[in-house]
Amino acid sequence: MKHIIKIGVLSLLVLALSSLFLFYQLPGNWEYALERRSIKVATMLIVSCCIAYSSVVFQTITNNKILTPSIMGFEAVYLLFQTLIVFIYGDKTFQMITSSGNFFLSIGLMLIFAFLLFVFIFKKGKSNMYFLLLIGLVLGTLFGTISSFLQLVIDPNEYLIIEGQMFASFNKINSDLFWYALVVMAGSFLVGFRKIRRLDLIALGRENAINLGLNYNKSVRNYLFLIALLVAVSTALVGPMTFLGILVTNLTYELFKTYRHAILIPACCLVSCIAVVGGQFLVERVFAFNTTISIIINFIGGIYFMFLLLKAKKV
């Protein structure tokens, strides 16, 4: 009962923040402003839920509360692709590739990367989760290094194009892409929530889950593909938000002392929505667009990450 009350309070907070964002200081042309703000709020909610779901499931699979899917190198693949197209086409990038094309190509490359990673690591019935994380971390570092090198040799004016893709932003949302992202998220959530109890078994550990009749490797592989899809969509839609997953998942674990994913995942989605909508409101109304939400999230999330590391070391 306590969990239901907490979820209800969080839902009201999300509704209140969304309403504040929508109606605060509406200009004279309020119809146009409300339409644009509605798309922005809806996008923030989609990205928040994608990151929250993927982070909770990833931490359950890895049995580690300070890891997020970004360690797999998905964001590094995205930034490498953005750097490559600017390196090749220069200031003609937007003429050669549309925002829709960029969106789908980014998702495709991240999914291909995930597919190759999962197929070559998860094979012959073995569970190689930590080896998978190690390979993802090494490849992510490699891709990041290549991106940095290319960014150093291109024209400074062209670098500004890449810089716009390096940080998450909700000010350049394509309404067509929003609908594609919504369909992908809804489909992924539908598939994931149908078998959500499997996550409770996975949280018990590989041996215990297998003893209880779960096809562990198959379930983990399926959830990894769902994670890859959701991370790819959220990253391609607005850009990388590295520390958001760590921040919202651990706040959720503090608020909800339970191992039931039927409660944890919706609660984490709500906490993530509060963080993103509230953060974007600060960016626009307090900082007057002088910073981005990813900088705020990464700053707070980075400090919280250090706190978690120190806390784990003491234990």
C-alpha atoms as a printed R data frame, in Angstrom:
    type eleno elety resid chain resno      x       y       z
1   ATOM     1    CA   MET     A     1  0.000   0.000   0.000
2   ATOM     2    CA   LYS     A     2  2.882   2.360   0.814
3   ATOM     3    CA   HIS     A     3  4.358   1.827  -2.627
4   ATOM     4    CA   ILE     A     4  1.060   2.694  -4.307
5   ATOM     5    CA   ILE     A     5  0.837   5.936  -2.323
6   ATOM     6    CA   LYS     A     6  4.417   6.861  -3.264
7   ATOM     7    CA   ILE     A     7  3.753   6.147  -6.935
8   ATOM     8    CA   GLY     A     8  0.611   8.281  -6.715
9   ATOM     9    CA   VAL     A     9  2.591  11.179  -5.217
10  ATOM    10    CA   LEU     A    10  5.272  10.875  -7.902
11  ATOM    11    CA   SER     A    11  2.583  10.825 -10.593
12  ATOM    12    CA   LEU     A    12  1.096  14.040  -9.221
13  ATOM    13    CA   LEU     A    13  4.554  15.640  -9.199
14  ATOM    14    CA   VAL     A    14  5.085  14.676 -12.844
15  ATOM    15    CA   LEU     A    15  1.677  16.106 -13.729
16  ATOM    16    CA   ALA     A    16  2.364  19.312 -11.797
17  ATOM    17    CA   LEU     A    17  5.806  19.842 -13.359
18  ATOM    18    CA   SER     A    18  4.477  19.100 -16.836
19  ATOM    19    CA   SER     A    19  1.627  21.565 -16.356
20  ATOM    20    CA   LEU     A    20  4.052  24.190 -15.031
21  ATOM    21    CA   PHE     A    21  6.296  23.699 -18.049
22  ATOM    22    CA   LEU     A    22  3.350  23.922 -20.449
23  ATOM    23    CA   PHE     A    23  1.568  26.967 -19.062
24  ATOM    24    CA   TYR     A    24  4.279  29.059 -17.400
25  ATOM    25    CA   GLN     A    25  4.477  32.496 -19.035
26  ATOM    26    CA   LEU     A    26  2.581  31.595 -22.200
27  ATOM    27    CA   PRO     A    27  3.165  34.297 -24.863
28  ATOM    28    CA   GLY     A    28  0.454  36.067 -26.842
29  ATOM    29    CA   ASN     A    29  0.564  33.440 -29.573
30  ATOM    30    CA   TRP     A    30 -0.265  30.783 -27.000
31  ATOM    31    CA   GLU     A    31 -1.639  28.184 -29.411
32  ATOM    32    CA   TYR     A    32  1.659  27.804 -31.268
33  ATOM    33    CA   ALA     A    33  3.681  27.945 -28.037
34  ATOM    34    CA   LEU     A    34  1.477  25.332 -26.368
35  ATOM    35    CA   GLU     A    35  1.816  23.001 -29.352
36  ATOM    36    CA   ARG     A    36  5.608  23.260 -29.327
37  ATOM    37    CA   ARG     A    37  5.789  22.850 -25.564
38  ATOM    38    CA   SER     A    38  3.499  19.814 -25.702
39  ATOM    39    CA   ILE     A    39  5.830  18.050 -28.139
40  ATOM    40    CA   LYS     A    40  8.807  18.968 -25.961
41  ATOM    41    CA   VAL     A    41  7.182  17.665 -22.765
42  ATOM    42    CA   ALA     A    42  6.049  14.465 -24.477
43  ATOM    43    CA   THR     A    43  9.585  13.923 -25.794
44  ATOM    44    CA   MET     A    44 11.037  14.444 -22.334
45  ATOM    45    CA   LEU     A    45  8.645  11.850 -20.915
46  ATOM    46    CA   ILE     A    46  9.550   9.340 -23.640
47  ATOM    47    CA   VAL     A    47 13.298   9.789 -23.179
48  ATOM    48    CA   SER     A    48 12.927   9.633 -19.385
49  ATOM    49    CA   CYS     A    49 11.010   6.354 -19.523
50  ATOM    50    CA   CYS     A    50 13.412   4.805 -22.045
51  ATOM    51    CA   ILE     A    51 16.436   5.625 -19.892
52  ATOM    52    CA   ALA     A    52 14.721   4.563 -16.660
53  ATOM    53    CA   TYR     A    53 13.547   1.199 -17.995
54  ATOM    54    CA   SER     A    54 16.840   0.347 -19.684
55  ATOM    55    CA   SER     A    55 18.878   1.350 -16.607
56  ATOM    56    CA   VAL     A    56 16.829  -0.662 -14.100
57  ATOM    57    CA   VAL     A    57 16.848  -3.762 -16.297
58  ATOM    58    CA   PHE     A    58 20.574  -3.410 -17.042
59  ATOM    59    CA   GLN     A    59 21.422  -3.101 -13.353
60  ATOM    60    CA   THR     A    60 19.287  -6.154 -12.602
61  ATOM    61    CA   ILE     A    61 21.051  -8.218 -15.262
62  ATOM    62    CA   THR     A    62 24.533  -7.123 -14.164
63  ATOM    63    CA   ASN     A    63 23.623  -7.192 -10.456
64  ATOM    64    CA   ASN     A    64 25.352  -3.837 -10.070
65  ATOM    65    CA   LYS     A    65 23.663  -0.575  -9.089
66  ATOM    66    CA   ILE     A    66 26.376   1.770 -10.367
67  ATOM    67    CA   LEU     A    67 26.374   0.598 -13.996
68  ATOM    68    CA   THR     A    68 24.223   1.905 -16.830
69  ATOM    69    CA   PRO     A    69 23.911   0.861 -20.497
70  ATOM    70    CA   SER     A    70 26.281   3.688 -21.480
71  ATOM    71    CA   ILE     A    71 29.168   1.441 -20.394
72  ATOM    72    CA   MET     A    72 28.365  -0.775 -23.399
73  ATOM    73    CA   GLY     A    73 29.519   1.954 -25.758
74  ATOM    74    CA   PHE     A    74 26.203   2.880 -27.426
75  ATOM    75    CA   GLU     A    75 26.720   6.604 -26.919
76  ATOM    76    CA   ALA     A    76 30.269   6.314 -28.254
77  ATOM    77    CA   VAL     A    77 28.910   4.716 -31.433
78  ATOM    78    CA   TYR     A    78 26.417   7.567 -31.790
79  ATOM    79    CA   LEU     A    79 29.053  10.279 -31.346
80  ATOM    80    CA   LEU     A    80 31.452   8.520 -33.714
81  ATOM    81    CA   PHE     A    81 28.773   8.441 -36.415
82  ATOM    82    CA   GLN     A    82 27.929  12.120 -35.889
83  ATOM    83    CA   THR     A    83 31.625  12.980 -36.100
84  ATOM    84    CA   LEU     A    84 32.169  10.888 -39.235
85  ATOM    85    CA   ILE     A    85 29.355  12.461 -41.245
86  ATOM    86    CA   VAL     A    86 30.602  15.961 -40.405
87  ATOM    87    CA   PHE     A    87 34.190  14.902 -41.168
88  ATOM    88    CA   ILE     A    88 33.089  13.584 -44.579
89  ATOM    89    CA   TYR     A    89 30.526  16.205 -45.627
90  ATOM    90    CA   GLY     A    90 31.634  19.250 -43.624
91  ATOM    91    CA   ASP     A    91 29.241  22.192 -43.695
92  ATOM    92    CA   LYS     A    92 27.083  20.325 -46.264
93  ATOM    93    CA   THR     A    93 26.109  17.695 -43.712
94  ATOM    94    CA   PHE     A    94 22.496  18.848 -43.388
95  ATOM    95    CA   GLN     A    95 22.139  18.883 -47.178
96  ATOM    96    CA   MET     A    96 23.414  15.319 -47.533
97  ATOM    97    CA   ILE     A    97 21.542  13.742 -44.637
98  ATOM    98    CA   THR     A    98 18.181  14.778 -43.191
99  ATOM    99    CA   SER     A    99 17.303  14.697 -39.515
100 ATOM   100    CA   SER     A   100 15.093  11.645 -40.151
101 ATOM   101    CA   GLY     A   101 17.898   9.891 -41.999
102 ATOM   102    CA   ASN     A   102 20.333  10.726 -39.206
103 ATOM   103    CA   PHE     A   103 17.862   9.389 -36.634
104 ATOM   104    CA   PHE     A   104 17.315   6.033 -38.330
105 ATOM   105    CA   LEU     A   105 20.968   5.560 -39.308
106 ATOM   106    CA   SER     A   106 22.052   6.271 -35.722
107 ATOM   107    CA   ILE     A   107 19.570   3.746 -34.348
108 ATOM   108    CA   GLY     A   108 20.573   1.206 -36.992
109 ATOM   109    CA   LEU     A   109 24.289   1.496 -36.248
110 ATOM   110    CA   MET     A   110 23.780   1.215 -32.497
111 ATOM   111    CA   LEU     A   111 21.570  -1.860 -32.935
112 ATOM   112    CA   ILE     A   112 24.072  -3.478 -35.326
113 ATOM   113    CA   PHE     A   113 26.813  -2.819 -32.774
114 ATOM   114    CA   ALA     A   114 24.658  -4.379 -30.035
115 ATOM   115    CA   PHE     A   115 23.735  -7.343 -32.227
116 ATOM   116    CA   LEU     A   116 27.356  -8.150 -33.078
117 ATOM   117    CA   LEU     A   117 28.387  -7.711 -29.461
118 ATOM   118    CA   PHE     A   118 25.657  -9.961 -28.076
119 ATOM   119    CA   VAL     A   119 25.965 -12.644 -30.755
120 ATOM   120    CA   PHE     A   120 29.732 -13.050 -30.411
121 ATOM   121    CA   ILE     A   121 29.796 -12.858 -26.606
122 ATOM   122    CA   PHE     A   122 26.620 -14.762 -25.711
123 ATOM   123    CA   LYS     A   123 27.126 -18.072 -27.464
124 ATOM   124    CA   LYS     A   124 27.240 -21.774 -26.751
125 ATOM   125    CA   GLY     A   125 24.952 -21.390 -23.750
126 ATOM   126    CA   LYS     A   126 27.512 -19.497 -21.697
127 ATOM   127    CA   SER     A   127 26.871 -16.400 -19.609
128 ATOM   128    CA   ASN     A   128 29.695 -13.945 -20.220
129 ATOM   129    CA   MET     A   129 28.165 -10.774 -18.806
130 ATOM   130    CA   TYR     A   130 31.339  -9.303 -17.334
131 ATOM   131    CA   PHE     A   131 33.316 -10.135 -20.462
132 ATOM   132    CA   LEU     A   132 30.561  -8.420 -22.459
133 ATOM   133    CA   LEU     A   133 30.855  -5.320 -20.256
134 ATOM   134    CA   LEU     A   134 34.627  -5.313 -20.628
135 ATOM   135    CA   ILE     A   135 34.452  -5.564 -24.427
136 ATOM   136    CA   GLY     A   136 31.783  -2.847 -24.553
137 ATOM   137    CA   LEU     A   137 33.892  -0.572 -22.348
138 ATOM   138    CA   VAL     A   138 37.025  -1.099 -24.461
139 ATOM   139    CA   LEU     A   139 35.192  -0.541 -27.750
140 ATOM   140    CA   GLY     A   140 33.431   2.527 -26.330
141 ATOM   141    CA   THR     A   141 36.800   3.974 -25.327
142 ATOM   142    CA   LEU     A   142 38.205   3.188 -28.780
143 ATOM   143    CA   PHE     A   143 35.291   4.859 -30.561
144 ATOM   144    CA   GLY     A   144 35.552   7.860 -28.244
145 ATOM   145    CA   THR     A   145 39.254   8.205 -29.013
146 ATOM   146    CA   ILE     A   146 38.619   8.059 -32.771
147 ATOM   147    CA   SER     A   147 35.877  10.680 -32.411
148 ATOM   148    CA   SER     A   148 38.198  12.978 -30.447
149 ATOM   149    CA   PHE     A   149 40.949  12.633 -33.059
150 ATOM   150    CA   LEU     A   150 38.584  13.464 -35.931
151 ATOM   151    CA   GLN     A   151 37.198  16.430 -34.014
152 ATOM   152    CA   LEU     A   152 40.721  17.813 -33.646
153 ATOM   153    CA   VAL     A   153 41.491  17.745 -37.363
154 ATOM   154    CA   ILE     A   154 38.256  19.166 -38.768
155 ATOM   155    CA   ASP     A   155 37.498  22.827 -39.302
156 ATOM   156    CA   PRO     A   156 36.524  24.651 -36.056
157 ATOM   157    CA   ASN     A   157 33.301  25.889 -37.676
158 ATOM   158    CA   GLU     A   158 32.365  22.325 -38.580
159 ATOM   159    CA   TYR     A   159 33.148  21.216 -35.032
160 ATOM   160    CA   LEU     A   160 30.248  23.372 -33.846
161 ATOM   161    CA   ILE     A   161 27.914  21.037 -35.736
162 ATOM   162    CA   ILE     A   162 29.280  18.061 -33.788
163 ATOM   163    CA   GLU     A   163 29.166  19.964 -30.519
164 ATOM   164    CA   GLY     A   164 25.429  20.377 -30.961
165 ATOM   165    CA   GLN     A   165 25.109  16.570 -31.014
166 ATOM   166    CA   MET     A   166 27.375  15.891 -28.030
167 ATOM   167    CA   PHE     A   167 24.907  17.128 -25.427
168 ATOM   168    CA   ALA     A   168 21.267  16.216 -24.997
169 ATOM   169    CA   SER     A   169 18.879  18.949 -26.095
170 ATOM   170    CA   PHE     A   170 15.099  19.161 -26.219
171 ATOM   171    CA   ASN     A   171 15.078  22.371 -28.258
172 ATOM   172    CA   LYS     A   172 15.468  20.765 -31.691
173 ATOM   173    CA   ILE     A   173 12.788  18.077 -31.616
174 ATOM   174    CA   ASN     A   174 11.448  16.838 -34.945
175 ATOM   175    CA   SER     A   175  7.743  16.069 -34.441
176 ATOM   176    CA   ASP     A   176  7.884  13.232 -36.990
177 ATOM   177    CA   LEU     A   177 10.713  11.541 -35.101
178 ATOM   178    CA   PHE     A   178  8.746  11.916 -31.885
179 ATOM   179    CA   TRP     A   179  6.016   9.624 -33.200
180 ATOM   180    CA   TYR     A   180  8.523   7.007 -34.344
181 ATOM   181    CA   ALA     A   181 10.156   7.054 -30.910
182 ATOM   182    CA   LEU     A   182  6.763   6.756 -29.211
183 ATOM   183    CA   VAL     A   183  5.854   3.665 -31.253
184 ATOM   184    CA   VAL     A   184  9.205   1.999 -30.520
185 ATOM   185    CA   MET     A   185  8.964   2.763 -26.798
186 ATOM   186    CA   ALA     A   186  5.360   1.560 -26.549
187 ATOM   187    CA   GLY     A   187  6.204  -1.677 -28.369
188 ATOM   188    CA   SER     A   188  9.281  -2.298 -26.224
189 ATOM   189    CA   PHE     A   189  7.386  -1.643 -23.011
190 ATOM   190    CA   LEU     A   190  4.561  -3.925 -24.115
191 ATOM   191    CA   VAL     A   191  7.000  -6.766 -24.754
192 ATOM   192    CA   GLY     A   192  8.990  -6.085 -21.605
193 ATOM   193    CA   PHE     A   193  6.088  -5.757 -19.169
194 ATOM   194    CA   ARG     A   194  4.406  -8.949 -20.393
195 ATOM   195    CA   LYS     A   195  7.223 -10.962 -18.839
196 ATOM   196    CA   ILE     A   196  8.300  -8.573 -16.113
197 ATOM   197    CA   ARG     A   197  8.342 -11.294 -13.437
198 ATOM   198    CA   ARG     A   198 11.342 -12.841 -15.173
199 ATOM   199    CA   LEU     A   199 13.359  -9.856 -13.979
200 ATOM   200    CA   ASP     A   200 12.535 -10.787 -10.387
201 ATOM   201    CA   LEU     A   201 14.013 -14.223 -11.059
202 ATOM   202    CA   ILE     A   202 17.088 -12.799 -12.821
203 ATOM   203    CA   ALA     A   203 17.704 -10.584  -9.781
204 ATOM   204    CA   LEU     A   204 18.126 -13.741  -7.684
205 ATOM   205    CA   GLY     A   205 21.224 -14.697  -9.664
206 ATOM   206    CA   ARG     A   206 21.952 -17.026 -12.567
207 ATOM   207    CA   GLU     A   207 21.995 -20.310 -10.632
208 ATOM   208    CA   ASN     A   208 18.824 -19.577  -8.648
209 ATOM   209    CA   ALA     A   209 16.965 -18.391 -11.748
210 ATOM   210    CA   ILE     A   210 17.913 -21.539 -13.673
211 ATOM   211    CA   ASN     A   211 16.865 -23.740 -10.734
212 ATOM   212    CA   LEU     A   212 13.467 -22.033 -10.773
213 ATOM   213    CA   GLY     A   213 13.008 -23.000 -14.431
214 ATOM   214    CA   LEU     A   214 14.067 -19.807 -16.224
215 ATOM   215    CA   ASN     A   215 15.940 -19.974 -19.518
216 ATOM   216    CA   TYR     A   216 18.476 -17.516 -18.182
217 ATOM   217    CA   ASN     A   217 20.686 -16.872 -21.214
218 ATOM   218    CA   LYS     A   218 17.752 -16.420 -23.576
219 ATOM   219    CA   SER     A   219 15.975 -14.061 -21.179
220 ATOM   220    CA   VAL     A   220 19.115 -11.977 -20.607
221 ATOM   221    CA   ARG     A   221 19.803 -11.787 -24.342
222 ATOM   222    CA   ASN     A   222 16.225 -10.631 -25.047
223 ATOM   223    CA   TYR     A   223 16.407  -7.954 -22.372
224 ATOM   224    CA   LEU     A   224 19.772  -6.765 -23.678
225 ATOM   225    CA   PHE     A   225 18.235  -6.231 -27.118
226 ATOM   226    CA   LEU     A   226 15.366  -4.281 -25.542
227 ATOM   227    CA   ILE     A   227 17.891  -2.170 -23.642
228 ATOM   228    CA   ALA     A   228 19.884  -1.531 -26.813
229 ATOM   229    CA   LEU     A   229 16.744  -0.484 -28.695
230 ATOM   230    CA   LEU     A   230 15.545   1.936 -26.008
231 ATOM   231    CA   VAL     A   231 18.996   3.471 -25.499
232 ATOM   232    CA   ALA     A   232 19.427   3.843 -29.260
233 ATOM   233    CA   VAL     A   233 16.067   5.602 -29.630
234 ATOM   234    CA   SER     A   234 16.580   8.012 -26.724
235 ATOM   235    CA   THR     A   235 20.165   8.836 -27.749
236 ATOM   236    CA   ALA     A   236 19.310   9.346 -31.432
237 ATOM   237    CA   LEU     A   237 16.310  11.498 -30.500
238 ATOM   238    CA   VAL     A   238 17.932  14.052 -28.160
239 ATOM   239    CA   GLY     A   239 21.557  13.043 -27.587
240 ATOM   240    CA   PRO     A   240 23.467  11.254 -24.789
241 ATOM   241    CA   MET     A   241 22.531  11.652 -21.106
242 ATOM   242    CA   THR     A   242 25.203   9.594 -19.412
243 ATOM   243    CA   PHE     A   243 24.527   9.936 -15.681
244 ATOM   244    CA   LEU     A   244 20.729  10.168 -15.708
245 ATOM   245    CA   GLY     A   245 20.338   6.403 -15.366
246 ATOM   246    CA   ILE     A   246 22.585   6.172 -12.305
247 ATOM   247    CA   LEU     A   247 20.851   9.109 -10.652
248 ATOM   248    CA   VAL     A   248 17.221   8.055 -11.101
249 ATOM   249    CA   THR     A   249 17.673   4.333 -10.456
250 ATOM   250    CA   ASN     A   250 19.471   4.789  -7.154
251 ATOM   251    CA   LEU     A   251 17.004   7.433  -6.028
252 ATOM   252    CA   THR     A   252 14.250   4.929  -6.824
253 ATOM   253    CA   TYR     A   253 15.987   2.203  -4.809
254 ATOM   254    CA   GLU     A   254 16.157   4.588  -1.851
255 ATOM   255    CA   LEU     A   255 12.472   5.495  -2.114
256 ATOM   256    CA   PHE     A   256 11.179   1.991  -2.794
257 ATOM   257    CA   LYS     A   257 12.688  -0.763  -0.696
258 ATOM   258    CA   THR     A   258 11.492  -3.611  -2.881
259 ATOM   259    CA   TYR     A   259 12.831  -6.055  -5.450
260 ATOM   260    CA   ARG     A   260  9.582  -6.251  -7.432
261 ATOM   261    CA   HIS     A   261 10.214  -4.819 -10.886
262 ATOM   262    CA   ALA     A   262  6.495  -4.272 -11.422
263 ATOM   263    CA   ILE     A   263  6.918  -1.455  -8.871
264 ATOM   264    CA   LEU     A   264 10.534  -0.417  -9.457
265 ATOM   265    CA   ILE     A   265 10.281   0.230 -13.201
266 ATOM   266    CA   PRO     A   266  7.144   2.474 -13.161
267 ATOM   267    CA   ALA     A   267  8.523   4.296 -10.111
268 ATOM   268    CA   CYS     A   268 11.882   4.856 -11.804
269 ATOM   269    CA   CYS     A   269 10.125   6.161 -14.921
270 ATOM   270    CA   LEU     A   270  8.302   8.723 -12.759
271 ATOM   271    CA   VAL     A   271 11.481   9.770 -10.935
272 ATOM   272    CA   SER     A   272 13.236  10.128 -14.286
273 ATOM   273    CA   CYS     A   273 10.391  12.257 -15.654
274 ATOM   274    CA   ILE     A   274 10.593  14.547 -12.619
275 ATOM   275    CA   ALA     A   275 14.367  14.916 -13.050
276 ATOM   276    CA   VAL     A   276 14.228  15.656 -16.786
277 ATOM   277    CA   VAL     A   277 11.179  17.954 -16.837
278 ATOM   278    CA   GLY     A   278 12.372  19.802 -13.736
279 ATOM   279    CA   GLY     A   279 15.891  20.074 -15.141
280 ATOM   280    CA   GLN     A   280 14.690  21.423 -18.470
281 ATOM   281    CA   PHE     A   281 12.500  23.966 -16.678
282 ATOM   282    CA   LEU     A   282 15.591  25.201 -14.816
283 ATOM   283    CA   VAL     A   283 17.551  25.380 -18.073
284 ATOM   284    CA   GLU     A   284 14.924  27.554 -19.742
285 ATOM   285    CA   ARG     A   285 13.571  29.681 -16.882
286 ATOM   286    CA   VAL     A   286 16.467  29.987 -14.436
287 ATOM   287    CA   PHE     A   287 19.602  29.671 -16.576
288 ATOM   288    CA   ALA     A   288 17.990  31.253 -19.671
289 ATOM   289    CA   PHE     A   289 19.410  28.596 -22.043
290 ATOM   290    CA   ASN     A   290 22.991  29.364 -20.954
291 ATOM   291    CA   THR     A   291 23.506  25.660 -20.268
292 ATOM   292    CA   THR     A   292 21.979  22.344 -21.307
293 ATOM   293    CA   ILE     A   293 20.074  19.771 -19.318
294 ATOM   294    CA   SER     A   294 22.731  17.115 -19.952
295 ATOM   295    CA   ILE     A   295 25.347  19.319 -18.237
296 ATOM   296    CA   ILE     A   296 23.088  19.734 -15.195
297 ATOM   297    CA   ILE     A   297 22.231  16.014 -15.080
298 ATOM   298    CA   ASN     A   298 25.845  14.947 -15.601
299 ATOM   299    CA   PHE     A   299 27.072  17.354 -12.910
300 ATOM   300    CA   ILE     A   300 24.573  16.165 -10.304
301 ATOM   301    CA   GLY     A   301 24.813  12.548 -11.480
302 ATOM   302    CA   GLY     A   302 28.615  12.634 -11.402
303 ATOM   303    CA   ILE     A   303 28.647  13.847  -7.803
304 ATOM   304    CA   TYR     A   304 26.061  11.214  -6.869
305 ATOM   305    CA   PHE     A   305 28.113   8.549  -8.664
306 ATOM   306    CA   MET     A   306 31.170   9.445  -6.564
307 ATOM   307    CA   PHE     A   307 29.001   9.272  -3.451
308 ATOM   308    CA   LEU     A   308 27.820   5.781  -4.424
309 ATOM   309    CA   LEU     A   309 31.394   4.620  -5.009
310 ATOM   310    CA   LEU     A   310 32.518   5.920  -1.616
311 ATOM   311    CA   LYS     A   311 29.462   4.384   0.027
312 ATOM   312    CA   ALA     A   312 30.140   1.013  -1.593
313 ATOM   313    CA   LYS     A   313 33.808   1.182  -0.531
314 ATOM   314    CA   LYS     A   314 32.811   1.715   3.120
315 ATOM   315    CA   VAL     A   315 30.491  -1.284   3.005
